[in-house]
Amino acid sequence: MKKTTVLWWLLGLLFLVVFNALFLLIGGTEHNASVWISHFFIHFAYVMILLFPRLIRRSPSAAVFGFAIGTIGITYFVLVLISGIIAMLVAPENWRIVLAVQIVFFFIYALLLLSHMIANERTADNEMRSQAEVQQIKTAAYDLSRIMNNTTDAALKKKIEKVFEAIKYSPTRSHALVSGIEREIMDGITSLDSAVAMNEMATSEKQIDSLLRLISERNRKLQTLN
């Protein structure tokens, strides 16, 4: 564990140390059930604040996720702390009321936290999928650019350039319905690379025609899905 991490944990635990020191010095150790229930939930709410970074999904929107989850956690802690201190000062004998209030606070907290975490997971998955789709187009365009630069025949290079332009200006988003076509495109680029390297003109031109047809088919299907 890094020294910085240890220091952050020590800083985070400082509240618990001070809180419990004051709790024992001012109130002692003899308390009824209402006080101990409040004591437990204050600790629980604070520990959840310390743990909230582990609840954030890593993604480009991690800062947004963290702000939302952090706000929920801090709000929950403040409510629990205020209600808990009031219960500690009043120390009602009917502990069921104190427990019921804390259960309601916890239910609202858990509902909001889990709802945001589910939404965050979906957003992060969509971002990862979008990045993968963009990367696939970039990879295909890069491979075609490399093949084109390695081609010595001017006419063939011009035809490969058409495929490159078609890929370059194709939609970056994808869909499950065109995943098979996209695999064929990537396989076709590999085959074209081999054909050009072996100077097989006829095979190269055949692959070019096939790639143009596949790219056109992919783009047409994606347009119909809008």
Residue frames as a rotation matrix with the C-alpha (Angstrom) as fourth column:
MET 1
0.575 0.818 0.000 0.00
0.818 -0.575 0.000 0.00
0.000 0.000 -1.000 0.00
LYS 2
-0.095 -0.619 0.779 1.36
0.563 -0.679 -0.471 3.42
0.821 0.394 0.413 -0.98
LYS 3
-0.747 -0.282 -0.602 2.26
0.663 -0.379 -0.645 5.91
-0.046 -0.881 0.470 1.73
THR 4
-0.885 0.451 0.120 -0.21
-0.402 -0.867 0.294 8.42
0.236 0.212 0.948 0.30
THR 5
-0.110 0.876 -0.470 -3.01
-0.117 0.458 0.881 5.87
0.987 0.152 0.052 0.54
VAL 6
-0.229 -0.057 -0.972 -2.14
0.862 0.452 -0.230 5.13
0.452 -0.890 -0.055 4.16
LEU 7
-0.950 -0.187 -0.249 -2.15
0.284 -0.850 -0.444 8.84
-0.128 -0.493 0.861 4.98
TRP 8
-0.603 0.796 0.051 -5.56
-0.522 -0.443 0.729 9.31
0.603 0.413 0.683 3.35
TRP 9
0.066 0.613 -0.788 -6.97
0.334 0.730 0.596 6.41
0.940 -0.302 -0.157 5.38
LEU 10
-0.524 -0.324 -0.787 -5.51
0.844 -0.077 -0.531 7.87
0.111 -0.943 0.314 8.59
LEU 11
-0.977 0.203 0.057 -7.06
-0.203 -0.979 0.007 11.22
0.057 -0.005 0.998 7.75
GLY 12
-0.298 0.922 -0.249 -10.38
-0.367 0.131 0.921 9.53
0.881 0.365 0.299 7.09
LEU 13
0.053 0.274 -0.960 -10.29
0.652 0.719 0.241 7.62
0.757 -0.639 -0.141 10.38
LEU 14
-0.879 -0.463 0.114 -9.53
0.241 -0.637 -0.732 10.79
0.412 -0.616 0.672 12.33
PHE 15
-0.312 0.851 0.422 -13.24
-0.691 -0.508 0.514 11.62
0.652 -0.131 0.747 12.66
LEU 16
0.480 0.528 -0.700 -14.01
0.014 0.794 0.608 8.22
0.877 -0.302 0.374 14.16
VAL 17
-0.328 -0.693 -0.643 -11.20
0.739 0.236 -0.631 8.57
0.589 -0.682 0.435 16.69
VAL 18
-0.937 -0.027 0.348 -12.30
-0.132 -0.895 -0.427 12.05
0.323 -0.446 0.835 17.79
PHE 19
-0.085 0.995 0.059 -15.99
-0.634 -0.100 0.767 11.15
0.769 0.028 0.639 17.77
ASN 20
0.432 0.242 -0.869 -15.51
0.321 0.859 0.399 8.07
0.842 -0.452 0.294 19.94
ALA 21
-0.631 -0.701 -0.333 -13.15
0.606 -0.177 -0.775 9.89
0.484 -0.691 0.536 22.29
LEU 22
-0.789 0.408 0.459 -15.76
-0.503 -0.858 -0.103 12.61
0.352 -0.312 0.883 22.90
PHE 23
0.170 0.902 -0.396 -18.53
-0.428 0.430 0.795 10.01
0.888 0.034 0.459 23.11
LEU 24
0.197 -0.166 -0.966 -16.74
0.646 0.763 0.001 8.12
0.737 -0.625 0.258 25.89
LEU 25
-0.808 -0.583 -0.091 -15.43
0.465 -0.534 -0.706 11.20
0.362 -0.613 0.703 27.72
ILE 26
-0.717 0.587 0.376 -18.77
-0.605 -0.792 0.082 13.02
0.346 -0.169 0.923 27.80
GLY 27
0.235 0.967 -0.096 -21.23
-0.829 0.251 0.499 10.15
0.507 -0.038 0.861 27.99
GLY 28
-0.236 -0.377 0.896 -19.23
-0.803 0.595 0.038 7.27
-0.547 -0.710 -0.443 29.44
THR 29
-0.910 -0.201 -0.363 -19.96
-0.374 0.775 0.509 3.66
0.179 0.599 -0.781 28.58
GLU 30
-0.691 0.720 0.065 -23.40
0.489 0.532 -0.691 3.22
-0.532 -0.445 -0.720 30.13
HIS 31
-0.726 0.479 -0.493 -26.07
-0.659 -0.690 0.300 3.89
-0.196 0.543 0.817 27.52
ASN 32
0.061 0.826 0.561 -29.43
-0.255 0.556 -0.791 2.52
-0.965 -0.095 0.244 26.51
ALA 33
-0.061 -0.050 0.997 -30.24
0.718 0.691 0.078 0.78
-0.693 0.721 -0.007 23.22
SER 34
0.875 0.462 0.143 -31.27
0.433 -0.619 -0.655 4.00
-0.214 0.636 -0.742 21.43
VAL 35
0.611 -0.719 -0.331 -27.82
-0.590 -0.692 0.416 5.50
-0.528 -0.059 -0.847 21.95
TRP 36
-0.287 -0.773 0.566 -25.97
-0.142 0.618 0.773 2.41
-0.947 0.142 -0.287 20.76
ILE 37
0.313 0.466 0.828 -28.21
0.789 0.358 -0.500 2.11
-0.529 0.809 -0.255 17.69
SER 38
0.989 0.039 -0.142 -27.40
-0.028 -0.899 -0.438 5.72
-0.145 0.437 -0.888 16.79
HIS 39
0.265 -0.964 0.030 -23.72
-0.591 -0.137 0.795 5.08
-0.762 -0.229 -0.606 17.50
PHE 40
-0.168 -0.298 0.940 -23.68
0.405 0.848 0.342 2.12
-0.899 0.438 -0.021 15.12
PHE 41
0.567 0.487 0.664 -25.44
0.784 -0.071 -0.617 3.89
-0.254 0.871 -0.421 12.23
ILE 42
0.857 -0.366 -0.362 -23.21
-0.376 -0.926 0.045 6.97
-0.352 0.098 -0.931 12.49
HIS 43
-0.127 -0.948 0.293 -20.18
-0.398 0.319 0.860 4.70
-0.909 -0.007 -0.418 12.15
PHE 44
-0.023 0.187 0.982 -21.78
0.678 0.725 -0.122 2.78
-0.735 0.663 -0.143 9.27
ALA 45
0.889 0.436 0.142 -22.67
0.405 -0.601 -0.690 5.95
-0.215 0.670 -0.710 7.33
TYR 46
0.605 -0.726 -0.328 -19.16
-0.632 -0.688 0.356 7.35
-0.484 -0.008 -0.875 7.76
VAL 47
-0.256 -0.697 0.670 -17.44
-0.066 0.704 0.707 4.12
-0.964 0.137 -0.226 6.72
MET 48
0.378 0.475 0.794 -19.57
0.763 0.326 -0.558 4.12
-0.524 0.817 -0.239 3.56
ILE 49
0.949 -0.124 -0.291 -18.14
-0.231 -0.900 -0.369 7.57
-0.216 0.417 -0.883 2.73
LEU 50
0.086 -0.992 0.093 -14.63
-0.667 0.011 0.745 6.18
-0.740 -0.126 -0.661 3.12
LEU 51
-0.358 -0.198 0.912 -15.47
0.268 0.914 0.304 3.26
-0.894 0.354 -0.275 0.85
PHE 52
0.583 0.788 -0.199 -17.30
0.009 -0.250 -0.968 5.20
-0.813 0.562 -0.153 -1.84
PRO 53
0.017 -0.599 -0.800 -14.26
-0.914 -0.333 0.230 5.46
-0.405 0.728 -0.554 -4.22
ARG 54
-0.858 -0.353 0.372 -14.41
-0.232 0.914 0.334 1.68
-0.458 0.200 -0.866 -4.53
LEU 55
-0.061 0.932 0.357 -18.02
0.421 0.348 -0.837 1.93
-0.905 0.100 -0.414 -5.71
ILE 56
0.403 0.171 -0.899 -17.09
-0.552 -0.738 -0.388 4.03
-0.730 0.653 -0.203 -8.74
ARG 57
0.664 -0.120 0.738 -16.71
0.563 0.730 -0.388 2.31
-0.493 0.673 0.552 -12.10
ARG 58
-0.316 -0.848 -0.425 -13.55
0.136 -0.484 0.864 3.30
-0.939 0.216 0.269 -13.95
SER 59
0.189 0.371 0.909 -14.50
0.972 0.061 -0.227 5.11
-0.140 0.927 -0.349 -17.14
PRO 60
-0.603 -0.410 0.684 -14.17
0.577 -0.816 0.019 8.52
0.551 0.407 0.729 -18.81
SER 61
0.092 0.745 0.661 -17.18
-0.182 -0.640 0.747 9.62
0.979 -0.189 0.077 -16.71
ALA 62
-0.127 -0.198 -0.972 -15.70
0.780 0.585 -0.221 8.45
0.612 -0.787 0.081 -13.40
ALA 63
-0.965 -0.264 0.008 -15.61
0.211 -0.788 -0.579 12.03
0.159 -0.557 0.815 -12.05
VAL 64
-0.413 0.894 0.174 -19.33
-0.685 -0.431 0.587 12.44
0.600 0.123 0.790 -12.71
PHE 65
0.227 0.453 -0.862 -20.07
0.182 0.850 0.494 9.05
0.957 -0.269 0.110 -11.14
GLY 66
-0.491 -0.550 -0.676 -18.00
0.750 0.128 -0.649 9.97
0.444 -0.825 0.349 -8.10
PHE 67
-0.916 0.180 0.359 -19.75
-0.271 -0.937 -0.221 13.30
0.297 -0.299 0.907 -7.60
ALA 68
-0.012 0.996 -0.092 -23.21
-0.609 0.066 0.790 11.71
0.793 0.065 0.606 -7.66
ILE 69
0.331 0.100 -0.938 -22.35
0.435 0.866 0.245 8.79
0.837 -0.489 0.244 -5.37
GLY 70
-0.690 -0.664 -0.287 -20.33
0.589 -0.285 -0.756 11.05
0.420 -0.691 0.588 -3.05
THR 71
-0.685 0.511 0.519 -23.21
-0.525 -0.840 0.133 13.51
0.504 -0.182 0.844 -2.73
ILE 72
0.361 0.841 -0.404 -25.61
-0.303 0.515 0.802 10.69
0.882 -0.167 0.441 -1.84
GLY 73
0.091 -0.411 -0.907 -23.19
0.706 0.669 -0.233 9.29
0.702 -0.619 0.351 0.74
ILE 74
-0.882 -0.462 0.091 -22.45
0.292 -0.687 -0.665 12.65
0.370 -0.560 0.741 2.38
THR 75
-0.348 0.847 0.401 -26.14
-0.666 -0.525 0.530 13.55
0.660 -0.083 0.747 2.53
TYR 76
0.474 0.494 -0.729 -26.92
0.079 0.801 0.594 10.20
0.877 -0.339 0.341 4.15
PHE 77
-0.306 -0.693 -0.653 -24.12
0.773 0.219 -0.595 10.68
0.555 -0.687 0.469 6.67
VAL 78
-0.875 -0.008 0.484 -25.26
-0.171 -0.931 -0.324 14.19
0.453 -0.366 0.813 7.63
LEU 79
0.101 0.991 0.094 -28.84
-0.626 -0.010 0.780 12.97
0.774 -0.137 0.619 8.19
VAL 80
0.463 0.018 -0.886 -27.65
0.423 0.874 0.239 10.02
0.779 -0.486 0.397 10.26
LEU 81
-0.597 -0.773 -0.213 -25.22
0.597 -0.251 -0.762 12.18
0.536 -0.582 0.611 12.25
ILE 82
-0.682 0.387 0.620 -27.82
-0.498 -0.867 -0.006 14.85
0.535 -0.313 0.785 13.11
SER 83
0.408 0.905 -0.117 -30.55
-0.553 0.347 0.757 12.36
0.726 -0.245 0.642 13.98
GLY 84
0.262 -0.387 -0.884 -28.04
0.527 0.825 -0.205 10.20
0.809 -0.412 0.420 15.85
ILE 85
-0.804 -0.583 0.115 -26.73
0.260 -0.518 -0.815 13.05
0.535 -0.625 0.568 17.99
ILE 86
-0.294 0.796 0.528 -30.31
-0.777 -0.521 0.353 14.07
0.556 -0.307 0.772 18.82
ALA 87
0.610 0.531 -0.588 -31.11
-0.166 0.811 0.561 10.50
0.775 -0.244 0.583 19.83
MET 88
-0.178 -0.771 -0.612 -27.92
0.631 0.388 -0.672 10.33
0.755 -0.506 0.418 21.93
LEU 89
-0.862 -0.144 0.487 -28.85
-0.183 -0.807 -0.562 13.54
0.474 -0.573 0.669 23.78
VAL 90
-0.017 0.951 0.310 -32.49
-0.902 -0.148 0.405 12.58
0.431 -0.273 0.860 24.33
ALA 91
-0.899 -0.429 -0.091 -31.74
-0.378 0.863 -0.335 8.84
0.222 -0.267 -0.938 24.83
PRO 92
0.030 0.992 0.126 -35.37
-0.975 0.001 0.223 7.70
0.221 -0.130 0.967 24.49
GLU 93
-0.387 -0.109 0.916 -36.29
-0.566 0.812 -0.143 4.42
-0.728 -0.574 -0.376 26.10
ASN 94
0.649 0.655 0.387 -38.35
-0.022 0.525 -0.851 3.41
-0.760 0.544 0.355 23.05
TRP 95
-0.356 -0.930 -0.096 -35.43
-0.220 -0.016 0.975 2.29
-0.908 0.368 -0.199 20.86
ARG 96
-0.132 0.369 0.920 -37.79
0.791 0.598 -0.126 1.05
-0.597 0.712 -0.371 18.14
ILE 97
0.872 0.450 -0.190 -38.51
0.277 -0.775 -0.568 4.61
-0.403 0.443 -0.801 17.00
VAL 98
0.281 -0.865 -0.415 -34.79
-0.623 -0.494 0.607 5.37
-0.730 0.088 -0.678 16.70
LEU 99
-0.541 -0.486 0.687 -34.19
0.115 0.766 0.632 2.15
-0.833 0.421 -0.358 14.79
ALA 100
0.306 0.749 0.588 -37.18
0.774 0.164 -0.612 2.79
-0.554 0.642 -0.529 12.50
VAL 101
0.831 -0.044 -0.554 -35.84
-0.221 -0.941 -0.257 6.25
-0.510 0.337 -0.792 11.59
GLN 102
-0.148 -0.983 -0.111 -32.41
-0.641 0.010 0.767 4.84
-0.753 0.185 -0.631 10.79
ILE 103
-0.362 0.099 0.927 -33.91
0.490 0.866 0.099 2.03
-0.793 0.490 -0.362 8.72
VAL 104
0.729 0.674 0.119 -35.87
0.495 -0.399 -0.772 4.57
-0.473 0.622 -0.624 6.66
PHE 105
0.559 -0.615 -0.556 -32.71
-0.625 -0.753 0.204 6.65
-0.545 0.234 -0.805 6.10
PHE 106
-0.451 -0.779 0.436 -30.79
-0.311 0.595 0.741 3.53
-0.837 0.199 -0.510 5.10
PHE 107
0.068 0.568 0.820 -33.53
0.672 0.582 -0.458 2.40
-0.738 0.582 -0.342 2.71
ILE 108
0.928 0.280 -0.247 -33.55
0.050 -0.748 -0.661 5.75
-0.370 0.601 -0.708 0.91
TYR 109
0.214 -0.942 -0.257 -29.74
-0.759 -0.326 0.564 5.77
-0.615 0.074 -0.785 0.80
ALA 110
-0.467 -0.396 0.790 -29.49
0.046 0.882 0.469 2.21
-0.883 0.256 -0.394 -0.53
LEU 111
0.444 0.729 0.522 -32.22
0.628 0.163 -0.761 2.87
-0.639 0.665 -0.385 -3.12
LEU 112
0.903 -0.125 -0.412 -30.48
-0.315 -0.844 -0.434 5.99
-0.293 0.521 -0.801 -4.48
LEU 113
-0.023 -0.998 0.066 -27.01
-0.713 0.062 0.698 4.44
-0.700 -0.031 -0.713 -4.32
LEU 114
-0.352 -0.092 0.932 -27.94
0.299 0.932 0.205 1.24
-0.887 0.351 -0.300 -6.13
SER 115
0.708 0.665 0.238 -29.99
0.473 -0.196 -0.859 3.12
-0.525 0.720 -0.454 -8.74
HIS 116
0.715 -0.515 -0.473 -27.04
-0.628 -0.770 -0.111 5.38
-0.307 0.377 -0.874 -9.53
MET 117
-0.280 -0.864 0.418 -24.62
-0.511 0.503 0.697 2.45
-0.812 -0.019 -0.583 -9.60
ILE 118
0.064 0.397 0.916 -26.83
0.588 0.726 -0.356 0.60
-0.806 0.561 -0.186 -12.09
ALA 119
0.950 0.306 -0.060 -27.08
0.157 -0.634 -0.757 3.71
-0.270 0.710 -0.651 -14.27
ASN 120
0.395 -0.884 -0.250 -23.31
-0.770 -0.467 0.435 4.25
-0.501 0.021 -0.865 -13.99
GLU 121
-0.285 -0.467 0.837 -22.62
0.009 0.872 0.490 0.66
-0.959 0.147 -0.244 -15.07
ARG 122
0.484 0.549 0.681 -24.79
0.699 0.226 -0.679 1.11
-0.526 0.805 -0.275 -18.14
THR 123
0.940 -0.162 -0.300 -23.14
-0.270 -0.892 -0.362 4.42
-0.209 0.421 -0.882 -19.02
ALA 124
0.064 -0.990 0.124 -19.65
-0.697 0.045 0.716 2.95
-0.714 -0.132 -0.687 -18.56
ASP 125
-0.117 -0.039 0.992 -20.52
0.407 0.910 0.084 -0.08
-0.906 0.413 -0.090 -20.70
ASN 126
0.817 0.479 0.321 -21.83
0.497 -0.301 -0.814 2.19
-0.293 0.825 -0.483 -23.46
GLU 127
0.711 -0.623 -0.325 -18.65
-0.625 -0.772 0.112 4.29
-0.321 0.124 -0.939 -23.30
MET 128
-0.219 -0.815 0.536 -16.44
-0.365 0.578 0.730 1.21
-0.905 -0.035 -0.424 -23.53
ARG 129
0.181 0.377 0.908 -18.50
0.671 0.628 -0.394 -0.10
-0.719 0.681 -0.140 -26.44
SER 130
0.973 0.205 -0.103 -18.26
0.087 -0.746 -0.660 3.25
-0.212 0.634 -0.744 -28.20
GLN 131
0.322 -0.934 -0.153 -14.49
-0.764 -0.352 0.541 3.37
-0.560 -0.057 -0.827 -27.70
ALA 132
-0.271 -0.395 0.878 -14.15
0.093 0.897 0.433 -0.17
-0.958 0.199 -0.206 -29.07
GLU 133
0.571 0.576 0.584 -16.25
0.652 0.113 -0.749 0.74
-0.498 0.809 -0.311 -32.12
VAL 134
0.898 -0.298 -0.323 -14.15
-0.393 -0.873 -0.288 3.84
-0.196 0.386 -0.902 -32.84
GLN 135
0.001 -0.965 0.261 -10.96
-0.639 0.200 0.743 1.84
-0.770 -0.167 -0.616 -32.38
GLN 136
0.067 0.086 0.994 -12.16
0.469 0.877 -0.108 -0.80
-0.881 0.473 0.019 -34.85
ILE 137
0.921 0.297 0.251 -12.71
0.365 -0.435 -0.823 1.84
-0.135 0.850 -0.510 -37.55
LYS 138
0.654 -0.739 -0.163 -9.34
-0.702 -0.673 0.235 3.42
-0.283 -0.040 -0.958 -36.77
THR 139
-0.090 -0.689 0.719 -7.61
-0.243 0.716 0.655 0.05
-0.966 -0.116 -0.232 -36.99
ALA 140
0.384 0.320 0.866 -9.24
0.699 0.512 -0.499 -0.74
-0.603 0.797 -0.028 -40.34
ALA 141
1.000 -0.002 -0.006 -8.33
-0.005 -0.801 -0.598 2.70
-0.003 0.598 -0.801 -41.72
TYR 142
0.366 -0.929 0.060 -4.75
-0.739 -0.251 0.626 2.36
-0.566 -0.273 -0.778 -40.50
ASP 143
-0.061 -0.365 0.929 -4.36
0.191 0.909 0.370 -1.09
-0.980 0.200 0.014 -42.07
LEU 144
0.662 0.370 0.652 -5.71
0.692 0.033 -0.722 0.15
-0.289 0.929 -0.234 -45.40
SER 145
0.904 -0.388 -0.180 -3.43
-0.414 -0.900 -0.137 3.19
-0.109 0.199 -0.974 -45.30
ARG 146
0.057 -0.921 0.385 -0.45
-0.534 0.298 0.791 0.92
-0.843 -0.251 -0.475 -44.69
ILE 147
0.106 0.055 0.993 -1.46
0.589 0.801 -0.107 -1.42
-0.801 0.596 0.053 -47.54
MET 148
0.927 0.318 0.197 -1.96
0.350 -0.554 -0.755 1.56
-0.131 0.769 -0.625 -49.84
ASN 149
0.656 -0.736 -0.168 1.50
-0.687 -0.674 0.273 2.95
-0.314 -0.064 -0.947 -49.02
ASN 150
-0.169 -0.734 0.658 3.07
-0.297 0.674 0.676 -0.44
-0.940 -0.081 -0.332 -49.69
THR 151
0.511 0.445 0.735 1.44
0.548 0.491 -0.678 -0.68
-0.662 0.749 0.007 -53.10
THR 152
-0.527 -0.801 -0.284 3.67
0.198 -0.441 0.875 0.20
-0.826 0.405 0.391 -56.05
ASP 153
-0.613 0.381 0.692 1.00
0.776 0.127 0.618 -0.08
0.148 0.916 -0.373 -58.74
ALA 154
-0.984 0.170 -0.044 -0.62
-0.160 -0.973 -0.169 3.36
-0.072 -0.159 0.985 -59.18
ALA 155
-0.385 0.896 -0.219 -3.95
-0.483 0.007 0.876 2.03
0.786 0.443 0.430 -60.46
LEU 156
-0.030 0.329 -0.944 -4.26
0.581 0.774 0.252 -0.47
0.814 -0.541 -0.214 -57.61
LYS 157
-0.807 -0.320 -0.496 -3.28
0.590 -0.440 -0.677 2.18
-0.002 -0.839 0.544 -55.08
LYS 158
-0.824 0.548 0.142 -6.10
-0.486 -0.814 0.318 4.38
0.290 0.193 0.937 -56.38
LYS 159
-0.013 0.850 -0.527 -8.61
-0.165 0.518 0.839 1.57
0.986 0.098 0.133 -55.89
ILE 160
-0.236 -0.142 -0.961 -7.37
0.844 0.460 -0.275 0.84
0.482 -0.876 0.012 -52.36
GLU 161
-0.990 -0.139 0.022 -7.70
0.117 -0.900 -0.420 4.54
0.078 -0.413 0.907 -51.62
LYS 162
-0.347 0.936 0.064 -11.43
-0.501 -0.243 0.830 4.26
0.793 0.256 0.553 -52.42
VAL 163
0.229 0.373 -0.899 -11.76
0.496 0.750 0.438 1.53
0.837 -0.546 -0.014 -49.78
PHE 164
-0.631 -0.567 -0.529 -9.77
0.753 -0.284 -0.594 3.67
0.187 -0.773 0.606 -47.33
GLU 165
-0.894 0.337 0.297 -12.06
-0.320 -0.942 0.104 6.66
0.315 -0.002 0.949 -47.92
ALA 166
0.000 0.947 -0.321 -15.16
-0.242 0.312 0.919 4.48
0.970 0.078 0.229 -47.56
ILE 167
0.080 -0.058 -0.995 -13.93
0.822 0.569 0.033 3.17
0.564 -0.821 0.093 -44.19
LYS 168
-0.832 -0.542 -0.117 -12.70
0.518 -0.685 -0.512 6.56
0.198 -0.486 0.851 -43.03
TYR 169
-0.798 0.566 0.205 -16.09
-0.555 -0.824 0.113 8.21
0.233 -0.024 0.972 -43.50
SER 170
-0.254 0.705 -0.662 -18.17
0.228 0.709 0.667 5.27
0.940 0.019 -0.341 -42.29
PRO 171
0.571 0.510 0.644 -20.20
-0.526 -0.375 0.763 5.59
0.630 -0.775 0.054 -39.06
THR 172
-0.535 -0.837 0.110 -18.06
-0.593 0.280 -0.755 4.72
0.602 -0.470 -0.646 -36.05
ARG 173
-0.181 0.536 0.825 -20.97
-0.869 0.305 -0.389 3.32
-0.460 -0.787 0.410 -34.07
SER 174
-0.869 -0.122 -0.479 -21.84
-0.350 0.837 0.421 -0.31
0.350 0.534 -0.770 -34.53
HIS 175
0.114 0.916 0.384 -24.71
-0.986 0.150 -0.065 -2.71
-0.117 -0.371 0.921 -33.91
ALA 176
-0.261 -0.192 0.946 -25.10
-0.358 0.930 0.090 -6.43
-0.897 -0.315 -0.311 -33.31
LEU 177
0.692 0.647 0.318 -26.89
0.063 0.385 -0.921 -6.76
-0.719 0.658 0.226 -36.67
VAL 178
0.872 -0.417 -0.256 -23.75
-0.381 -0.250 -0.890 -5.69
0.307 0.874 -0.377 -38.57
SER 179
0.396 -0.764 0.510 -21.15
-0.683 0.126 0.719 -7.49
-0.614 -0.633 -0.472 -36.44
GLY 180
0.426 -0.191 0.884 -20.92
0.428 0.904 -0.011 -10.33
-0.797 0.384 0.467 -38.97
ILE 181
0.879 -0.082 0.469 -20.33
0.407 -0.381 -0.830 -7.88
0.247 0.921 -0.302 -41.82
GLU 182
0.744 -0.621 0.246 -17.66
-0.665 -0.724 0.184 -6.10
0.064 -0.300 -0.952 -39.78
ARG 183
0.309 -0.630 0.713 -15.83
-0.213 0.684 0.697 -9.38
-0.927 -0.367 0.077 -39.23
GLU 184
0.583 -0.044 0.811 -15.93
0.730 0.466 -0.500 -10.01
-0.356 0.884 0.304 -42.98
ILE 185
0.937 -0.243 0.251 -14.50
-0.086 -0.856 -0.510 -6.52
0.339 0.456 -0.823 -43.58
MET 186
0.490 -0.792 0.365 -11.60
-0.765 -0.190 0.615 -7.11
-0.418 -0.581 -0.699 -41.20
ASP 187
0.257 -0.356 0.898 -10.94
0.239 0.924 0.298 -10.52
-0.936 0.138 0.322 -42.75
GLY 188
0.811 0.122 0.572 -11.13
0.582 -0.073 -0.810 -8.95
-0.057 0.990 -0.130 -46.21
ILE 189
0.826 -0.558 0.082 -8.53
-0.553 -0.830 -0.072 -6.33
0.108 0.014 -0.994 -45.27
THR 190
0.216 -0.749 0.627 -6.22
-0.478 0.479 0.737 -9.10
-0.851 -0.459 -0.254 -44.06
SER 191
0.384 0.001 0.923 -6.73
0.611 0.750 -0.255 -10.99
-0.692 0.662 0.288 -47.32
LEU 192
0.967 -0.020 0.253 -6.09
0.180 -0.651 -0.738 -7.82
0.179 0.759 -0.626 -49.32
ASP 193
0.585 -0.799 0.142 -2.88
-0.727 -0.439 0.528 -7.24
-0.360 -0.412 -0.837 -47.41
SER 194
0.071 -0.541 0.838 -1.66
0.006 0.840 0.542 -10.74
-0.997 -0.034 0.063 -48.29
ALA 195
0.603 0.244 0.760 -2.68
0.709 0.273 -0.650 -10.42
-0.366 0.930 -0.009 -51.95
VAL 196
0.961 -0.273 0.045 -0.91
-0.231 -0.882 -0.411 -7.06
0.152 0.385 -0.910 -52.35
ALA 197
0.359 -0.871 0.336 2.20
-0.668 0.012 0.744 -8.38
-0.652 -0.492 -0.577 -50.65
MET 198
-0.112 -0.354 0.928 2.28
0.293 0.881 0.372 -11.33
-0.950 0.314 0.005 -53.08
ASN 199
-0.670 -0.162 -0.724 1.56
-0.493 -0.633 0.597 -9.01
-0.555 0.757 0.344 -56.04
GLU 200
-0.697 0.551 0.459 -1.62
0.676 0.719 0.164 -10.90
-0.239 0.424 -0.873 -56.94
MET 201
-0.967 0.227 -0.117 -3.42
-0.251 -0.927 0.279 -8.20
-0.045 0.299 0.953 -58.92
ALA 202
-0.438 0.850 -0.294 -6.55
-0.142 0.257 0.956 -10.15
0.888 0.460 0.008 -59.76
THR 203
-0.115 0.357 -0.927 -7.07
0.857 0.508 0.089 -11.31
0.502 -0.784 -0.365 -56.18
SER 204
-0.806 -0.254 -0.535 -6.37
0.516 -0.745 -0.422 -7.80
-0.292 -0.616 0.731 -54.87
GLU 205
-0.861 0.508 -0.010 -8.97
-0.425 -0.709 0.563 -6.23
0.279 0.489 0.827 -57.15
LYS 206
-0.194 0.798 -0.571 -11.48
0.222 0.603 0.766 -8.92
0.956 0.022 -0.294 -56.20
GLN 207
-0.306 0.005 -0.952 -10.91
0.946 0.117 -0.303 -8.19
0.109 -0.993 -0.041 -52.50
ILE 208
-0.978 -0.067 -0.199 -11.28
0.088 -0.991 -0.098 -4.46
-0.190 -0.113 0.975 -53.13
ASP 209
-0.558 0.827 -0.073 -14.65
-0.365 -0.166 0.916 -4.96
0.745 0.538 0.394 -54.83
SER 210
-0.048 0.519 -0.854 -15.76
0.615 0.689 0.384 -7.23
0.787 -0.506 -0.352 -51.98
LEU 211
-0.609 -0.260 -0.749 -14.69
0.780 -0.366 -0.507 -4.70
-0.143 -0.894 0.426 -49.34
LEU 212
-0.959 0.282 0.026 -16.51
-0.265 -0.926 0.270 -1.83
0.100 0.252 0.963 -51.06
ARG 213
-0.247 0.911 -0.331 -19.66
-0.131 0.307 0.943 -3.94
0.960 0.276 0.043 -51.22
LEU 214
-0.093 0.161 -0.982 -19.39
0.849 0.529 0.007 -4.98
0.521 -0.833 -0.186 -47.55
ILE 215
-0.860 -0.273 -0.430 -18.73
0.466 -0.763 -0.448 -1.43
-0.206 -0.586 0.784 -46.35
SER 216
-0.780 0.622 0.069 -21.68
-0.442 -0.624 0.644 -0.14
0.444 0.472 0.762 -48.35
GLU 217
-0.053 0.770 -0.636 -23.91
0.216 0.631 0.745 -2.89
0.975 -0.098 -0.199 -46.96
ARG 218
-0.394 -0.176 -0.902 -22.80
0.905 0.097 -0.414 -2.15
0.161 -0.980 0.121 -43.38
ASN 219
-0.980 -0.037 -0.194 -23.44
0.078 -0.975 -0.208 1.57
-0.181 -0.219 0.959 -43.72
ARG 220
-0.545 0.835 -0.075 -26.84
-0.382 -0.167 0.909 1.01
0.746 0.524 0.410 -45.34
LYS 221
0.001 0.545 -0.838 -27.98
0.582 0.681 0.444 -1.31
0.813 -0.488 -0.316 -42.53
LEU 222
-0.621 -0.282 -0.731 -26.77
0.775 -0.363 -0.518 1.15
-0.120 -0.888 0.444 -39.87
GLN 223
-0.949 0.304 0.088 -28.79
-0.268 -0.919 0.288 3.93
0.169 0.250 0.953 -41.54
THR 224
-0.211 0.927 -0.311 -31.95
-0.110 0.293 0.950 1.84
0.971 0.234 0.040 -41.40
LEU 225
-0.122 0.092 -0.988 -31.42
0.867 0.495 -0.061 1.40
0.483 -0.864 -0.140 -37.63
ASN 226
-0.958 -0.242 0.150 -31.59
0.162 -0.897 -0.412 5.17
0.235 -0.371 0.899 -36.96
